[in-house]
């Protein structure tokens, strides 16, 4: 879906350390909430106690502040990357070395330094926080960049920025600290209520619950910030700066249209229809005419000498097919106008050729009869290593590979993510190994079925078209490559007709592959609604047009190019001691689901012209099971929900609702609180921007409703409503929750 890279996280550069605000020492009394008091969506109205968001009312609580490295952007710029790690204050590291800290809540803001060196909050309409994903890690863990497949397995605790992916991992450092006690995490993910609502949405827990962390020492974050600051106006009132033509905001909007990540004319969208060979049944989407047929066949690396013919024969598949002679291997591309014809394939011998770089060629012959054998022929330069990796577009796909060294030695490997990976047991037999005019040709045979799960299995009946990678090195022994490439290889039937089928639209945005996983009903309804976010052809704005360092303006717009804003994200963590011998806190597990059903975002599509504003409402729904939104643990029966925070962007959010679908009970309803613009009295009261009070469950003595048990096989429903008087790109509707296993 996206290109991936491997980049080690390193310590901050000296210049950044010098310019970063000093981390707080032990806080001075009196303590106070950093952002004032908060609200929740579900206070216990039957209790005589009113819920209180004042952290200082908790017994034995304290806090520490953490600042990120500086963020520096110009107008219209996106900042979305993993920042350098930040050490926690020394007194925290020393106090909890080999011990457990209980994070009972946190607050966040974005600040710059005023003339006196004090923190000054930056308005959300200057620097818009689209979202953030952060971690607190301990001495026994770190955050590592990984490939997309690994990220998907751990995505409930990971982060990405469209191109790169990170997850927390355990480490065995020799730091004199014992291993963490059983059941105590070595890292914690911080993301609840993240986005434009993050400063005035409550991020705390009832008494007796916390995010536990063992031996904490480091804070890390991947913020997504969008610079919407009109440099010609002060922060007393929002005034929009220049906007690209594709911005969806109306002229009188109280928000900047670039915070919705419109695809500007700086964005190049590449859309193409893809084709694949098929060896059984009939094409789901057939090729429609002879011109398309002959062009489609060329994308499957059919020899340029292949004949192009149009026929009307019931003995061949209807539509487009490739017929290769078993006798002389000559090929013809056939478009059959007969309305009905034979099924695809029909043979059991297949062959194909591909080349991803000019001096390495792969020939593949597959015998799917009782012989069940693959013949692999690889040619490359003599004296240096070369090789191919099967069913992969890059090393991060971790493919099975055949490597030929400079002396002709052959080995099979499971490649790593930009890593040599591991050598596998031999399953190939060398039939011939010859050098002619400096070109080595190696012919190998092996069974179609892979010897292990790491050996690739060839099945031309189900996959006759596949990507492959190839590379050549500088040295005789296998090491870093000199050249590399990616190509497609299609094997076609030698004793049958291989159908050529329309495999769908493939696209990229600024050279980066576009991919969306819009789940069908009953999981979600974006596909049924034909939401533009699901296809590259319709995509108008959102995360795919909003990468780190991109400018969300058209090519002819370049205001305030050299006027840079510098500021910091500031987090205040409230914590208590945790007693392992007589546990004082239950650890809160992350619970997560998207109403947009894994699409990650969606468009609010404009209502028909003339629709009254109070009737212009777009609704999306999602249905899933409890076990889908947690790291399923077979030792328990379900979870008790303790915290539920929605993620809903300004300026169109109306409500979010979470239901127990088995009982019909409403578990949580979020009604956003929009600012009125009275920033003199409340600096966070920016007009049009919102706070989203979470739902919180605890004890009646705290003014809370009792927690609810949700079995793993329980069914859930989410309903999200937005005003759609105007179009909005990149809206989100995720539930970021916390609970305990029961």
Beta strands, then each sheet from edge to edge (+ up, - down):
strand 1: 62-67
strand 2: 71-73
strand 3: 78-80
strand 4: 86-87
strand 5: 100-113
strand 6: 119-121
strand 7: 127-138
strand 8: 141-146
strand 9: 159-160
strand 10: 165-170
strand 11: 187-190
strand 12: 209-214
strand 13: 216-227
strand 14: 269-278
strand 15: 307-311
strand 16: 319-324
strand 17: 331-336
strand 18: 349-357
strand 19: 360-367
strand 20: 373-381
strand 21: 386-390
strand 22: 400-404
strand 23: 410-416
strand 24: 419-423
strand 25: 429-436
strand 26: 439-447
strand 27: 465-473
strand 28: 481-490
strand 29: 492-493
strand 30: 497-509
strand 31: 512-513
strand 32: 565-577
strand 33: 586-587
strand 34: 589-594
strand 35: 602-604
strand 36: 617-625
strand 37: 638-647
strand 38: 653-660
strand 39: 665-670
strand 40: 673-674
strand 41: 690-691
strand 42: 695-696
strand 43: 708-711
strand 44: 715-723
strand 45: 728-731
strand 46: 734-741
sheet 1: 1+ 32- 2+
sheet 2: 1+ 32- 5+ 6-
sheet 3: 1+ 32- 5+ 12- 33-
sheet 4: 3+ 13- 4+
sheet 5: 3+ 13- 7+ 11-
sheet 6: 8+ 10- 9+
sheet 7: 14+ 30- 16+ 17- 15-
sheet 8: 14+ 30- 31+
sheet 9: 25+ 26- 20+ 19- 18+ 29-
sheet 10: 24+ 23- 22+ 21- 27+ 28-
sheet 11: 34+ 46- 37+ 42-
sheet 12: 34+ 46- 37+ 43-
sheet 13: 35+ 45-
sheet 14: 36+ 44- 38+ 39-
sheet 15: 40+ 41-
end
